[in-house]
Amino acid sequence: MKFSDGLWLNQKGYEVFYAEHAYAVTTTENFIRVFATSNKIWNRAMTLGGVCFEIIYTAVAPDVIRVQICHHKGTLKNKPQFELNLPDGYIPEIHEDVETVSMTAGNTTVTIRKGTNGWDVCYTRDGKRLTGGGWRSTTYVQENKFHRDARLAVQTDDQFFNFPQDKCNTYVREQLTLDVGECVYGFGEKFTPFLKNGQTVETWNADGGTCSDQSYKCIPFYITSNQYGVLVNSSDKVSFEVASDTINKVSFTVPGEELDYFFIGGENLEEVMIHYTDLTGKPALPSAKTFGLWLSTSFTTDYSEETVTSFIDGMAERDIPLQMFHFDCFWMKGYHWTDFQWDLEQFPDPPAMIARLKERGLGICCWINPYISQESALFDEGVEKGYFLKNPDGSVFQTDLWQPGLAIVDFTNPEAAKWFAAGVQSLCEMGVTAIKTDFGERIPTDVVYYNGADPIAMHNYYTYLYNKTVFDVLEEYYGKGQACLFARSATVGGQKFPVHWGGDCSAEYTSMAETLRGGLSLCSSGFGYFSHDIGGFEATASPDVYKRWCAFGLLSSHSRLHGSTSYRVPWNFDEESCDVLRFFTKLKGRLMPYLFSQAVKTSNTGVPMMRPMVMEYTNDIACRYLDQQYMLGDNLLCAPVFRADGVANFYLPEGKWYDIITGETMEGGKYHSKKCSFMEMPVLAKPNSIIGFGNFQNQFEYDYLDGTDFLICNLEDGKTAYAKVYDVNANEVMTLTAKRDGNKITVRATETDRIFTVSVAGTNQKITLQGGNAEIIL
């Protein structure tokens, strides 16, 4: 929220108080407690009242510092809490002298100025200032009575102001400085410009499509090009002013009397992501099969078992490998969602149909949501047993938006969660292998929860309980590394339940670009894997948009063909679309030795598989502003084509880059424009890398080492390139290194009974190995 009115004034209707004087400081072995006043205290008389703050700085882990700011401590403790990994026993270094007190966690230090010389908090790493707060930073804001009365007279629907009507709203705000040229990213899935400087960002999940500033996955976490991150530990509606209210600061505000945030340092942005996901949870590893091509029935189209079979036959006849089939909404009868029961008019024998599809090597995904229609066979039972959200008068909350008379499952009730989970379990027992958890954003705030949770703070948190309930069933039934959601909404920690897709987009180039921006922002917020609706969800794409989106979609971590009112099978567009889809599907299949190793790394570290250029090349100034290209894993740069003329505009950092599609070598350190055929999209291996091309046939689960060709790309003299190979169960089976000395490359591989080859990009040099060492002379 904007409380400032220029430099000197504040918005009318609010009283604003700033931490001004670190009046009393106490320390323990792992935290600093500061009692701060909003005025400089010169004598005893000045202690008789006034706004004060209790601020506790705690070292949670190396490079992770928690800051808890409190005005009044006696508030209700009924807000949901993110599930954070807070290890015990970490001991930082604390130093106190006459003027300051400091705490060092790993290589990150917070220093607080003591006494009457003015409020100042500084975060440094290895002695370099990262950010901090000085004059007018830590803030308490109180709405005055006149503003409250005026607000109540017009009755705003803005939930940020949804407080008891007889009270004035209060807020706690922190402001952290930005350096000249410092860039800010993240906040979850945001379709606005990737660089968030100048924007107001509010964390309030909403079903707004990809063409608005609303988003399905709001995360109160950001990173900056100064290589640190900030997580605001609140599921409430957090308001961020990113160089907008005060141009040289990021301001973040929460309603109420307390503000809790984590400052996260790191050697680079990848290390920041590692620390962040140490705290909030690592992404689970989806099965290798899920990285293949998914095909859906599409949303409101007419479909039956006959339609589904014709689609699958059509893909097979055209030699387009398909791995997952997704049944959207109408696998259940209309008006009956969600009841976990197949529409037997369209699908007379679901278990037999699923068995037939699985015999063809397909995984099966079914759509559900947490809304129970009044026509659902589950509705009466849910009402009787108290499994739904309730109105304040004790009746069941119902609405006609989406499904007539729907009620919403209350996942804070353990029995309700088990009840819903039993429906998911029944699908697993039938052979369904993945679940699309749609919705979870349209959650009302004028309701009562079973556990008494604050309904406003539950609005964003609801999706965590929803997705966790479903994911836990899948993981328990199929085992770790095999569970997969196709989820739309999320909050902090939601990355533990992959995969997430980008919501409702339009079938046009601009929406393609929106989707990528949303994905890059999401992956900058701890989410490891990302997908989207190839061809766009709304309307029907022109053939050129469809073909360009196929390339982009198959070079994302997960790839689904999906639409709203029309089918997304390629022959509905033109015959060349079949060729394009086949080409990029098979390219992705061949890249699985590389891609799956990167997926394993993402699960182990939290570094996203699909990541913005700034995360990989923070010190390259040009990379800080790029949102039309991305890194897919450590070594591949992807630049989708977003133009009807087929031109891709992209930037390459320093070095020689190798296009794995065309075989062209391109110079880095500059921008490029390249006109691409529909069988092309710039996919460039970075200098000093090794890319594994597997012996792919038509299944994405195969032996990623036997018959694989490892391509050494532009290895520079004196440099070493590395590659790891995993099997489909995420067991490491081989490590390969290549070191160049002049015109000689020494290749070393750990022992294996598999036979593979090693090639050098741009040459005809190729050797065959079965582990051991070898030399390649250039």
N, C-alpha and C positions, 0 to 999 in steps of 0.2 A: 504494500500500500504506500501511496505517496503521502507523507506527512509534512514534507518540506514545501515551502512556498518561496522558491528562490534561495539565496544564500542565507538571508538573515531571519526570515519569518517562517512560521509554520501554518499549516492549513487551519482555517477557522473551525472552531468546534472541538479542538483537542488541546489538552495540556500535555506538554512534552517535557520529560525530565531525563537528564543525561548523567551517566556515571562521571564524576568529576574528581573524586579524591579517594585513593586507596587508603582508607582510614585505619584499618587494622588488617594485618596479614598473619596467618598461622600456617604452619607446614607440618606434614607428616612424611612418612617415607615415600609415599607415592602421589600425594596431591598437595595443592596450594589452595587455601581458602582466603578469599579477599572479601572483607566487608567494606563496600564502597558507598559513598554518599553522593547525593546530587548537588551538593555545594561544598566548597572548601571550608573545612571546620577550623576556625581560629580560636574558639573558646567554648567553654561548657554550655553557655546559653544557646549556642547554635546546634546543640545535639537534641534539643527539645522538639522533636518531630521532623517531618520532611521525608521524602522518598529515599529509600536506601536499597541497596542490592546485596544479596549474597551470591558470590561467584566462586565456583569451585572448578579448578583446573586439575584434571586427573590424567596421568599417563596410563593409557590402556594397554599399549603395546609399542614396540619400536615404531617411531614416526606417526603414532596415532595419539592425539591429545583430545580429551573430552572437556567441553566447557558447559557448565550448567549455571544458568543465570536465573535468579529467583527474586521476585519482589515480595509477594505474600506466599507463605508455605502451606497455608491451611486449606487449599483448594481440594475439591473432590479428586480422588485418584481413580477415575473411572474411564480413562481413555485407553484404547488398546495400545500395546507397546510392540514395536518391531522386534522380531526375534533376532537378537544380536549375539554374536559370540564375544563375550567379555571375559577374557582369561584373568584368572587371579594370580597375584604374586609378582607381577612385573614391577621392578624397582627402577625408577629413573634417577637421574642426577639432579638434585635440587641445590641451588646456591642462593644465598641471601646476603645482601650487604645493606648499607645505609640507604641507598637510593633505589635499588631494584630487588626483585626476587625472580628467579628463573627456574625453569624445569626443562631438562633435555631428555627426550625419549628417542633412542636411536640417534639419528643425526638431525632431528627436528627439535627446536627449542622455542618455548614461549617465555617472553620476558615482560614483567609487569612493573611499571614505575610506581613507586611508593610516595606517599606524602602529598604535599600541597602544590607540587609543580605541574599539576594537570594530569588528566587521565591518559595513559598510553600503554597499549599492549602490542607487542611485536612478535611475529612468527618468523623464524629464520631456519635455514638449513645449512649446515657447515659454514656458518657465519654470514651467509647471504640472506638479506631480507627478502621474504616472500610476500608478506602482507601484514596488516595490523589494523588496529583501531585507535584513534586518538580523540581529538576534539569532536564531540557529538557523535560518538560511535555506539556504545552500549546505551540503550534507550528504553524508557518506560513511557507509555502513552495512555492517557485516560481521556475518554470522551466526556465532554462536559454536559451538564443537565439540559441546557438549551438545545444542543445539537441532538441529544437523545430524543427529546420531545418532538423536534422537527422530523427526525427520522421515523419515529413511530407513527407520525401523522400521515406519512405517505406509504408506510408498510412495504419496504423493499423485500424482494424475494432473494436477494443475494445472501447465500448461506454464510458468508463471512461475517455477517452481522446477526446471525441467528443466536442471540443470547437471551436469557430471561428478560422480559420487557421492562421490569422494574429496576434494572441495573444499567449503568453506563458501561459500554464496551471498554475493555482494556487490552493492551497489546504489549509485547516485549519485542524489541528490535535490536539487531546487531548490524553494524556496518563495517565491512572490511575493505581496505583500500585496494585500488588497481594501479599498476604501473603504467607508464606511457607505452602504448602498444600491446598491453596485456589483453588476451582474448579469452572469452568465457564460453564453455560448452556444457551440454548435458541437460539436466532436468527431466530425464526420461524421454519418451517419444514426443518430439516436437517437430511439427511440419513447417514451422516458420524458418527463416534463415538459420543455418547451422550455427553461425557466429551469433551468440545471444546478446552481445553488447548493444545497449540501446533499447532492449525489450523489457516489458513487464511480464513476468512468468508466474502463474498461479497454479499450485498443485491441487487440481480438482478434476478427477477423472470424469470424462464425459464422452458420449457417443456423437462426435462431431465430424467424422470423416477426416480425410487427409487435407482438406482445402481450407481449414480454419486454424485458429490458435488453440482450439481445444485438443485434447488428446486422451487416448484410452489408458495410457501408462505414464502417470505423473510420478516423478521421483524427485524428492527434495534434496538433490545431490548435484553438484557441479564440479568441473575441473577447469583449470586455466592453463594457459601457455607458460605460466611461471612454475608449473609442475607441482601443483598441490590440488587437493580436493576438499570440499566441505559438504558434510551430510548434516542436514537439520533433522534431528531425531523426533519427528512429529508426524503423525498420520492426519493431522488437522489440515486445514487449508492454509498452506504456507505461501506467502506472497514475497516474490523476489523482484527487486528493482535492480536491473543489471546495467549499471552506468546510465541510468535513466532518471531517477529521482535526484540523486547526487552523482554527477558525471564520473567522478574518479573513485566510485565505490560500488560494491555490491551490497545492497541492503536486503536483509531477510527478516520478515515479521511473522509472528504467530499470535493468535488471539489468546488472551488469558494472562496469567501471572508468571509464567515460566518459559524459558527458552533453553533448549538443550541441543548442542551441536558438537560434531567431531571435526577436528582439523586433521587432515591426512597428508603427510609429506611423502616424498619418494625421490629416488635418484632421477627418475623419469616418469612419464605418465603411465607407462606400463606397470611400474612398481607401485604407483598410486592405486591403480586398478587392483593389483594383487592385495594391497593392504585393505582396500575398501571391501573386496569380496571375502577376505579373511574375516572381516567384521560382520558382513551381511549374508554371507553364504556363497559358495561356488556354484556355478551352473552344473547341473547334472549332465552326464554324457548321454545323448540320445543314441539309439541303435544305428548302426551303419546303414541299414535299409532306409531309414527316414531321410537320408541325404539324397536319395534318388527322386525321380519325378513323381509328384502327386497329381492326380486328376480328380476333380469334383464333379458332382452332378449339376452344379450351379444352383443358385438359391431358389428362385420362384419358377424355374422351368418345370415342365411336365416330365416326370421320369418314373420308370418302373424297372423291374429286373431286366426286362427286354432292352430298355434303353441303356442300362449299365453294361449289359453284355455286349451290345453293339459298339459302345465306346471302346471297351477293352479289346474286342476283336479288331476294331479299326486301327488301334494303336499297334497291335501285334502285326497286322497285315502290312503296315507301313514301316515296320522294323523300328518303332520308337519305344525304347525300353521304359516300362512303367513299373513303379515299385509300390505305390500306395494308392488306394482308391478311397475317396472321401464322400460320404453320404451327408449332404446338407439337409437341413430342417425336415423335409417331407419324407424322410424314412419313417417318421411318425405321422399319424393322421393330423390334418389341420384342426386347429382349435384344441388339440390334446397335448401340446407341448408343456412341460416335459413329463413323459410318463414311462419312458424306457421301453415302450411297446411298438413293434413294427406295424406299419400299415399293411395288413395281410391282403388287402385288395390289390396292392401294387407288388407286394413281396410275399407270395403265398407260403413259402417255406424258408424263412430267413436262415436257420442253421445250415440247411443244405446249400443255399446260395453262397453263404460265407465260406463253407468248406470248398465249394467249386472255385471260388476266387482265390483262396489261399493255395489251392493246388496249382494255380497258375503263377505262384510266386509273389502274390500281392499281399501287402498289409492292408488292414481295413480300419478306417477312421469313421466315427459317427459324431454328429453334432448334438450337443445338449446345451442347456443353460439353466441357471438356478431359479427360474420362474416356473411356477406350477399353475397351469390354467385351471379354471373352475371346471372345465370339462375333463381334465385329467383324472385317470383312475386313482391317482394319489391324493387328490385334493381333500376329500372328506377325512381321510386318515390323518393328513397333515394338520387339519383344523382341530380334530378331536384330540390329538396328542400334543398340540402346542408347538408345532415344528416351524411356524411361520413368524415373520416379523409382525408386530402388533401395533395398532394405533394406541395413543395414550389412554383411551377409554377401555382398553382390553380386547377390543375386537380385532380381527385379522385385517392387516393392511391389504387392500386390493386396488388394482387399477386395470383399465381396459387398454393401456398402451402396450402393444406388442401381441399379447394374447388376452382375449376377453376374460375379465375377472381374475387375472393372475394374482397369486400370492408369491412371496419371496421366502426362500428357505433361510432360516436363522441358524447359521453355522456356529454361533456362539453356544448353541444348545448341543451338547455332545451327542445326545440321542438323535437329534435331527441330522447331524452330520453322518452318523452311522446309517441312518435310514436312507439318505441320499447316496451314500457310498455303496449300499447294497444294490441300488439300481445300476451303478457303474459296474459292480462286480458281476451282475447278471449278463451284461454285454461282453465282459471278458470271457465268461464261461461259454458264451456263444461263439467266441472266436474273434471278437473285435480287438484290435491291437493298439489303437490310439484313440484319443478323444479330443474333439474340438470343443473347448470350453468357451463358448461365445458369451458375450455380454459380461455382466459384473460391474458395469459403470453406472447404470441407471438405478442407483440405490437411494431411497428417500431418506430425509433427515428428520422428519417429524414422526418417528416411530420409536418403539420400545424394543430393546433386545433382551433375550433371555438372561444374559449375565449382567444387565444393567449398564452396559457400555454407552458412552456418550455417542449419540447417533451421528453427530457431525463428524467426529473423529473416526467413526466407523465407515463413513462413506467411501474413502479410499482404501481402507484396510479390509473391507469386505472381500475384495477380490483375492486377497492372500489366503483367507480361510477357504474360499471356494476352490481355487486352483490346487491348494495343498490337499484338500479332501480327495479330489479326483486323482491327483498325481500319486498320492500314497497308495490308493487302490491298485493303480497300474504297476507301481514299483513292487508292491508286495506280491502281485499275481505273476508278473513276468520277470522280476529280478532287476537289480541295479544295472544300469546301462541299457535297459530295454524299454523303460517307460518314456512315453512321449505325449505331451499335450500339443494342441494347436490353439494357443490361448490368445485372447485379444486384450484383456485388461490386466493390469499389474500394479503393484506398488513395491516398496523397498523389500528385497528378499525374493521377489517373484522370479528372479533369474534362476532360482533353484529348481524351477518347474518348467523347463523348456518344452516346446519351442513357442515363440511369440510372433504373430504376424501383424502387419501394419494397418489393418482396418480397411474401411470402405474408401476406395480410390476411384477416380474416373478413368475412362479408357482413352487417355490422351497423354501427350508428352509431358505437359506441365505436371500432371499428377504422378507420372513416373518419377520426376525429379522431387516432388513433394515426398513421395514414399522413401526415396533414398535419404533425404534429409532427416525424416523421422527415424529411419534405421540407424543412421550415424549418431544421432542424439541419444537414442536408446542404448546403443552399444558403448557410448561414452558414459553410461550410467550403470554399468555392471552387468549388462545382459550379453550373453556370449553368442547367441545364435539368433538369426532374424530371417523372416520370410515376408512375402507380400503376394498379392493376387496378380499373377502373371496375366497380362492383357487388360488389367483394370477391372474393377468390380461393377461399377455403374455403366450402363449403355454398352455398346459393342464397338471395339476398336477397329480402326481401319487396318488393312493387312500390314502396312508398314509399321504401325505402332505395335501391333501384336508381335511381329517378328523381332523388333528391337527389344521388346519386353521379355521375349523368350530368352534372348541372350543374357540380359540383366538377371532374370530370374534363375537361370541355371548356373549363374556365377554368383549366387547368394548362398548362404549356408544351407538353406532349405528352400524348396522350389515347388510351388503349387499353382496349377491352372485352375482358376476359379472366377465365376462371374455371377451376375444377378439374374438378368432376364433372358440371357442367351448362353448357349453352350460354348465352352472354350476349347473344344477339340480343333486341331489345326486345319483339318480339311474344310471346316466351315468358313475359313478365310481365303485361302488359295493353296494350290499344291506346293508352292515354294515354302509356305509356312510349315508344311510337314517336313520338308528338307531341313529347314532351319532348326526346328525343334529337335529333330533326330540328331543333327550335327552337335548341338550344344549339350543335349542329354548325354550323348556318347563321350563328348569331351569331358564332361563332369565325371562320368563313370571311369574314364581312364585316369583322371586326376585323383581318384580316391586314395591311393597310397599317400599322397601329399595332404589331401583335405582331411582325411581321418586322423592323421598324426596331428594336424592343427586343432582338430576338434578335441582330441585327448588333452592337448596342451591347455586349451580353453577351460576344460573341466577341472584340470589340476591347478591352474593358476588364477583363473578369473579374467585373464587377458582376452578380450573378445575376438572371436574368429574373424568377424567382419568389422573392420575398424577404420576410423578416419585417418587421413594422412598425417594430421598433426600428432596423433598418438605415436606414430612410427618415426616421424621426422620433425620433432618439436622445434629444433633449432634452425630449421629451414623456414625462413620467414614466409615464403610463398605458401607453404603447406598449411599455415594457420587459417587460411581463408578459403580452402578448397572444400566444396560440398557436392561436386558432380563426379567424384571418383573416390576410390577407397582401396585399402589393402585387404585382400582375402587371405588371412593367415600372414605369416612373417614375410613371405617372399613373392607374392603375386599382387600386382597393381591392376585394378580393373577400372575401365573408363566407359560406362555405358553411352550409347548414342541416344541423344535426346532431341534430335532434329530430323525433320522430314528430308533434308538434303543428304542425310547420311554422314554428316561431319561430326567427328568426336573431337572436342577440345579438352586438352588435359596437360598436366604439368608433370615432368619427371625430375626428381632430385638428381644430384650429381652421380655420374657414373654411366656405364653402358648398360642399357636395358634390352632384353631379348623378348620379342613378341612370340609367344608360344604357338600362335595360330598361323601367322604369316612367315615366321622365321626371320623377320627383319630385326636388325640391331639399331637402336635409337640412342642418341646422345641425351644425357640428362643435364640438369642445370638450366632448363629452359622449357617454355611452353611449346606444345605441338598442336597442329590441326591436321586431322587425318580423315579422308573420305573412305568410308567402309562399305563394303558390300554387305548383304544381309548375312553372309557366312562369316563376317568379321566383327570383332569388337576388340579394342585394344586390351589385351591381357598380357602384361609384361612381367617377366621374371627379373627381380632386382639383381644388381651386380653381386657376385660372390654367393650365389645360391645354387641349390640342387632341387630339381623338381622331379618327382617320381611319376611316371606314366605306366599304369598297370595294364595287365592283360585282361581288360574288361570285355565281357561278352554281352550279357543282358541283365545281370543281377549285381546290385551295388555291394552286396556281401560276397566277397571272393577273397582269394589269397593275394594279399597286397605286396607280396615279395616275389613269388614265383613268376618268372617271365617279365618282371617289371624292368623298364628302362629308366635309369636315373640320369637326367640331363643336367650336366654342369654348365651353368650360365655365366659367362663373362667373369671367370675367376682371375683376379688380378695377382700379379707377382707378389709373393710373400704372404698372400691371404689364404685362409682355410674356410671351406664351405662344409656344412653339416646337413645330414638328413637322418631322421629316425623313422622306423617303420613299425607299425603295430598291426596285430591281427584284429579281426572283427570283435574280439572280446577285450580289446584295449590292452593286450599283453605286448610289451616291447619284444620284437623278434630280430631286429637288426639295427645297428648304427653304422652309418657310412660317413667317412670324411674324405675330403679331397684338398690337398695342399699343393699350391703352385710354387715352383722354384725355377725361374727363367722359363724355358720352353718345356719343362717337365712337370707333370701333375702326378703326385703320388696319391693313390687311392687305397684306403684301408677300410675293411668291412669286418664286423664281428662274424664269428663262425656261424654257418647255417647250412642246412641240407638243400636249400632252394638255389636255383640257378637264375641269375639276373644279368643285366647288361648295364654298362656305364658309357654314356656318350658325352661328347663335348659340343655344345651348341655352336652352330655356324661352321662346323667342320664335318668331315666324314669319319672322325675318330670314334671307334666303339670297341669296347672290350667286354668279354664275358667272364663273370666271376661266380664263385660259390663260397663267398667269404674270403678272408685273407687279404693280401696286399698285392698291388699291381702298379705299374707305371704307364702313363700315357705321354708320348712325345709329340709335341705340337709341331 
